[in-house]
Amino acid sequence: IRKRVIFTDVSSTSLAERVDDNLYVQFRPVMTRHCSLDECDGEPPLTDFHIADVAPFVPKWLTIDYRRGKWLGEFGY
């Protein structure tokens, strides 16, 4: 499972929580399609997966900052 914050202009707002007029937050659990990183070049391909009990996996906090012309984000449990 990957743990990172990605910033994008495109979002499926039906799955996202609205923070304000310009910001939506969405949790998307993904995993790599291959167990071994030797099986792929560069970024490994990702796949979505269903979580039966999502509560333990939903982040408890999120920080967002804009530094040196880039958006940065972090989350934790």
Steps between C-alpha positions, in 0.01 A plus 500: 500500500630846414492792736528834322310816421449589134381839375307516176251723320286202401284336765195284526320739734225245559754300704671800659425702811468874443733709716416835335405635155841412353613195697370144513665210683467138392635179650589238239657172616730352236766232485761400247401235246831318548658388824851536363624840382739310269198413284447860381695799372459831684176550691322169559144476364229548764162343550204594719373253753196469723540530877218336695563696824634835379508674842849379606645618167347849478756766601434685825689817403614682187741793461525706184760768425625695200880547494740606227227484235383147590212354698609263776283271706528243772250281684505257788301275728 
